[in-house]
Amino acid sequence: MANIASATDIEQLLGRILRMLYAQTRPNEALNRAYTHVSSPRFGEGARALTDTLVQKMGFEPDEAAASIETRQQYSLEGFAATGSLFNQPPVLIETLDSAPDFSGLPLDVAERVQVVTQPDGTFTVTVQGEISEELEKRLVDAVPAERHGAFCASVNRHRITHHNSIAPVMRGEKFAVPRLFLNVQGELEFADEELILDLGNWTLNTCPAELTATEFSIKETSQRWEVNLQEDKVVYHALDQNTQLKIGALKLDWTDLALSRWLDIQCRQPDITQHVLLEFCRKLVAYLMEQRNIPLHDLLRFKYQLAKVTMQKILAYRQQAYARDYQTFLFVPNPEVSVETSFADGFAFDNRPYPASWFYSGRYQFKKHFFGSIGELKGEGEEFDCAQLIDNLPKVKYWIRNLSGRQKTSFWLPTSTDRFYPDFVALLDDDRILVVEYKGEPYVTNDDSKEKKNIGELWAAKSDGKGVFLLAEKRNNKGESLSEQLAHATNTSRESSLLDQRTGSRS
């Protein structure tokens, strides 16, 4: 049992975990946490010290630190019944005060969650379970010296976040799975990602021209040359004639065109391209630049790193072109050998994944139904906030999630022809349907990106057997419906009606 005596002790303790090599996310959330067993002279100070060190010494945001730490202690204090479970204790705020707070007149349900214990040194330990109201916070602040008000209010705020998270659906063991988009290939469901689609399209670099245009790659002398000399004890310099070519080609070089090809092959290795195919592409490319573009070998060698970068970009462009073509072919064109389906069997389960938000919502409005309690990366105002607020208040929504963009392993996404599409919100309805909402402001509703997202979202819904609903929401749509009306219409449609609409749309 480590006795945490200083911030340095805590930094060393946490550092052993944060610097672990080869750490991977595990399906069982309990395996994604570090468990520190510590002792402290005062009950509860250990967890608070850990949190303060994360914020003050290790660069965490206050909300992030509070959301990351769960205090799991088994305790039995007079006036509080111990549950006997190490992993189901409610969050507790514990503070040591120099004077006893005045709790007279507090509502009974609040007073029952507060305990004051007089210590031998004359100080008072105040323990609070559950939510801390503004009135209770005011009473506590009044008993804290003025110089500690800021730190105390920060502790209260962190406790509120921890308490909110502790009663969130994910902490109650609720499940939240979303059907994902699959391609049925010869009776086997395969996840519809770029690798599979390129494989089905038989993409290979062998069929791509090994050529670079002058726009893509050219050699231009842009540097200025100077001559520096020592005359007696003085260093002097002057500009050289910039029209005089630097005679690098006169240097003796052991490289050949084939050696440059092999070097390019090493620099441009790709996981989905076999080595012999890439090597041949590089050989043809060097030959094209020397024979068709008349670029001398010594110039290619001088600019070999730029050539490697451009070659990588060229291969990426070829891959993206092939993927965009095959994306349309296998997802949106009827194919006797490949069909599009959705499935919960290997669906995206939010309940067994972390929620790695870079920052958390800190607005005044209190959301009630977010699956993780704390809401990641949502501002306290604006159109997306308005949309989140409406979703939180929809009667048919059990709980919802602010879907984090760019988190491939921890967020729900759908494939697009160029990238991945992370919808803004995902909600579980009371009839077990999944509502997926992408909000678009007025300037973006009709652009190609929004059209493509709507297309793949509606495909996902159409293939969900009535279990999924997709909405590209806007402030007011072309039917004249407000955002509130769009959400209400999407959630009020029964599963049977949704399924009928989807099948009718498919036939039309």
N, C-alpha and C positions, 0 to 999 in steps of 0.2 A: 504494500500500500504506500503510494508516494504521498509525502506530506508537502503540499504545494506551499512554498514559503516565499517565492518571488516570481516576477514576470519571466526571469531567465529560466527558472525551473520549468515553467509552463511552455516557453518557447522550445526548449529542448525536448520536452515530452511530445508536443504536437509535431515538431519537426521530424521526429522519427517516423511518423505516419505520413506526413505530407511529402516526404522525400522517398517514399517507397518506390522501388523500381518495378517495372512490369505490372503495375496494378491494373486490373481490368474490372469492368462493371459486371456484377453477377446477377442472375435472375432473381435470387433471393435477396430482398432488400437488406435483411439483417447482416448479410455478408459485405455490404457496401459501407458499413459504418465502422469506426474505430471505437473501442470501449476502454475508457481510462478509469481505473479504480484508484481513487484518491481519498486521502483523509485531510481534514481541516479542523482547526480549533472551533469554528462555528459552523453549524449545520447550514449547508447551502452556499457557503462562500467559495467552495471549489468550482462549481459550475459557473458562478458569476465571474470568477477570476479567469477561467478559461475563455469566456465570452469577451471580457474586456481585453485580453491579450490578442485575440483574433482581430479585434477592431483597432486597437492602439499600436500594436507592434507588427502585425502580420498582414495588414492591408485589406482586411475584410470590411465590407460595409456593415453598419450596425444591424440592418434588417437581415442581411445575408447571414451574419453570425448567429443571430437569434433563431433564424429558421433552420440553421444547420445543427444546432446543439439540442439534443434531447436529454433532459436530466432524468435519469432512471434510478431512483433511490428507494430503498425499502425503509420505511420509518414508521414510528408509532409515537405520536405526540399526544399528550393529554388534551382531550377535546376533539381529536381527529381519529377516526377509525382507520386502522391500517387494512389495506385490501389483501395483503399477503402476496401480491403479484409484483414481481420485480419490474415487469415491462408495461404496467398499466397504471402507473401513478399519475395523478393530475399535476400539472406544473404548480410550483410553489414559489412565491416571492418571500424572501427572508432578508430583513434589514436590521441592523443594530443601531439603535437610536439613543441619544443621551437623555432624552426626556420622553415620558409616556404620552402617546397621542391621545387626543380627545375624540372618542368614538360615540359620544352620547348622541342620541337621536337618529343614528343610522338605521335604515330598514333592517328588520330581523333577518331576512335572508342574506344580507350583506354581513351583518355582525357575526353570524354563525360561522363565517368563513375566515374570521380574523382571530388571532390569538396573540396575546402579549405576555411574555415571560420575563420576570425581573432576574437579572444575572447577579452573581456575587459581587461584581465590581460596580454595581449600581446602574449599569446600562440596561436597556430594554431591547429584547429580541422580538420583533414583530413578524409574524408569519401570516401570509395571506394565500388562500387557495382560490383558484378560479379567476374569474373576470374582476378587474379593478375598475370601478366606476369613477367618473370625474370627481364626484363628491368624496369618495374614499381617498382618491389620490390627493385631493386638497387637504384633507385631515392629516395625511401622512407627511406631506410637504411642510405643513405648519410646524411639525415636530423636528424637522431637519434643519441644521444650521444653514444660513444663507449661502455660504461658500460651497455647500454640497448639493444645492438644489439642481444644478445642471446634471450632475452625475446620477442623482437619485431619479430624476425624471427619465433619463436614458434607460435606467434599469427597469422602470415601470413600463416603458415602451417595449423593451425587449421581452418582458414577461407577457405583455398583451399579445405579441406576435406568437410566442411559444404556446400560450393558452389557446389562441385561435387555431393554430396548427394542430394542437392535441385533440381538438374536437372535430377536425376536418374529416370528411368521409374516408379518405385514404387511411387515416389513423384508426378508424373504426373497423377496418378490414373490408370495406366495400370494394366491389369489383367494377372496373370500367374498361371494357374491351371494345375496340373498333374494328369492323371487318376491313381487311385490306384487299387491294386489287391484285388478282392473280391471272396468269395465262394458263389455260388447261392445255398441256402439250402431251399428246398420246396418253391421256387419262391421268396424268400427274399434274398437280397444281404447282406452278413455279411462280415465285414472286416476280412481278412485272417491273424489273429494274433495267438499267441500261445494259448491263452485261448480258442478260438473257435475250433482250431484244436484238442486240448486235449479233449474238450467236445464232438466233433464229434466221437472221438475214444473211448469214454466212459472210459477214464482213471480213475482209483481209486486206492488208496493206499491199499485197501483190498486185492488185488490180488498180492501184492508185498511181498516177504519173509521178515519177521521181523528178520533179522540176520545181524550180523557184524562179519567179519572174523578177525583173529588175525592181519592181515596187516592193517585193517581199525581201529581196536580199541584193544589195549592191555595195561596192566598196568606194567610199568617198573619203578623201583626205581632208580632215577638218582641223587637225592639230597645227600649231605654229611651232617652228623650230628656231632654237637660239644656240649661239656658240658662246661658251663661257671660257675665259682664259685667265691666267695669272701673269700679270705684268709687274715684275719686281715684287713688291709686297702688297700689291693691290689687285683685287678680283675685278675683272671687267667682263662685259658681255655685250653682244649685239645680235640683231635679228639676221637670220640667213634668208637667202632668196627663197620665198615660199613656192616658186615655180619649179625649183629643182627637186626632182623626185628622190625620195629617200631610197638608197640602193640596198634594201633588205635582200633583194633577190640575188645579190652577189655573194651572200653568205653561204657557206657550205652547210647543207641540210641533209640529214639521213632519212627524212620522211619521203614516202612515195604516195601516190594517189590511193593505193590500197591500204597503206598505213593510216592515212587520214580517214578512210572509210571505216576501218576497225575502231579508230578512236571515237568517231561519231556514233558507232553502234553502242559502245560502252556508255557514252554520255546520254543516249536517248532510249535506254532500256524501258520497255513497257510490259506490264504484267500480262496483257492479253495478246502480245505479239511474240511469236517464237523468234529465237535469236537468229536463225538462218534467214528468215524473212526480212527482219530488220536490217541485217548486214547487207543483204542484196539491195534493199532500198537505198541504203547509204552509199553503196558502190555506184549505183546508177545515178544518184544525185550528184556525186562528185564528178563523175564522167560528164554529165549534162552541163555542169557549171564550167568545166574546163573546155569541152569540145564545142558545145552550142553557144555558151555565153562568152567563151574566150577569156576566162578569168585564169590567170597563171596560178600554178600550184603554190608558189611562195606567198601570193596574196591570200589565198584560202587559208594557208597556215597562219599567217599573221592575224587573221580574223576568225580563227577556228571557234572561239567561244561564242562569238556572235552567230556563226553558222550553226552551231549546235542548238542555240536558243531558237533560231528561226526554224530549224528542222523539227524540233519538238512542237512548235506552234503549228507547223504544217500538218504533222501527224494528227494533232488534236483537231484541227479543222476538218480533216478527212473523216475522222471518227464522228465528229458532231454532225457532218452532212449525212453520213450513213445512218446514224441513230435517228435523226429527224425524219428521214425517209421511211425507215423500218417502223418507227413509232406510229406513224399514220397507218402503215400497212397492217400491223398486227393488232392494234387497239381499235381502229375505227373502220376497217374494211372487213366484211365477212370473209372468213377463211375456213375451209373445210378441215384443216389440220390443227388449227389453233383457235381457241375460243376464250373470251374474256369472262371472268367470274370474280365474285368476292366471297370471302370465307372468314368465319370467326375461328375456324379450327387452328389457324396460325395467325390470328388477328393481332392487332397492336394493343397490348395491355398496358394502360397507364399505371395500373395499381402495383405492378412489380418493377417499375422503373423510377429512377430519381427524377427530380424536377430542377435541373441546373440553371436557374435563371441568373442572369448577370446582375440584375437589380430587381427590387420588388416595389409594387404599388404602395404608396404612402399617403393617398388622398384621404379626405375626411369622410367620404361616403363608405359605409360599412357593408361590404358584400357578404351574402349569407350562404351561397351555394357552391363556392369554388371548391373543387375536389381536393386541392392541396392546401387549402386554407390561405396561405400567402399567395398573392397573384403576381406572377412574374412579368416584368417588362410591359407594364400598362401605366400610362400617364394618368394623372388625376383630373384631366379635362380633355376635351376634344371629341371628335366623332367616334373614334374607336372606344373611348370610355363610355360614351352614350350608348353604343351598341352593347357593350358588356353589361351595363346597368339594366338595359331592357331584357337581356337574356337572363340575368340573375333574378328578375321579377316575373318571368313567364311562369304561369301556374303549372304547365306540363313539364318543366325542366326539373329533374331531380338534382343534378349537379352538373357543372360545366368546367372547362379548362381553358385557360389562356394558352393556346398552343405556341410554343417557342420556335421561332424561325431559325433555320440552320442547324437544328439539333437532330441529326439523322437518326441517332440511336434512341433518343428519348422523346421525340415528337412525332405526331402523325403526319405523313406526307403522301402525296400522289405524284406520279411521274409526269413531267412535261417533255416537250421535244428538245429542250435545251438544258433542263435543270430539274430541281425538285420543288414542288409546290407545297408550302406549309400553311394551311388555312388558319385564320386568326383565332377561331373559337371552335371547340368541339363540345357538344352537350349530350348527356344521356337523358332521354325523355321518360316519363312515367310508364309508357307502354313498351319500354326497352328499345325503342328506335334510337338511332344516333343522328343528331342534327349537327351538320358541319356548316359553318358560316365563314365566308370570306367577305370582309367589308372593304368597299372601294369608294373613295371620295369622288366627287363629280368629275374632276379632270381625267380620271383614270378608268372610268367605267367602260368606255367604248374602245380602249386601245387594244392592240393585239394580245398583249400579255393577259389582260382580264378576260378576253374572249377565250383564250386557250385554257385558262384556269376554270372558267365556267364549263367548257366542253368536257374536260377530264373529270370535274366534280359531278356533273350530271351523268356521265358514263358510270362513275362509281355508284351513284344512287340508283341508276336504272338496272344495274347488275346485282343489286343488294337484296333482291327478292322482297322489296318493301321494307327492309330493315334500316335503310339509310335515307336521309333527307339532306339535300345540298341547297344552299342559298347563297347566291352572290348578292349581298345586301348593299343598298345604297340609301342615301338620305331620302330620296323620293324616286321611285322607279318610273318606267315609261307608262305604267298603268295609273299613275297618279297616287300610288300607295305610299304612305309614310313608312319609315323604318319600323316603327311599332307594328303597323299593319302587315308588313312583309313577314316579320317574325311570327306574328300570331297566325297568319295564314299557313306558314310552313309547319308549325307545330300542331295546329288544330286539324290538319288533314289526317284522317285515320290511316292506319297502315294498309288496310284493304283498298281505300281510295287511292292512296299513293301508288300501290302496286298496279292498280288498274290504269292510272294515268301514265305510268312508265311503260306498260305494255302497249297501250294505245299509241303513245309517242313513238315506240319502237316500230310498230307496224306502219305508222304514217311516214 
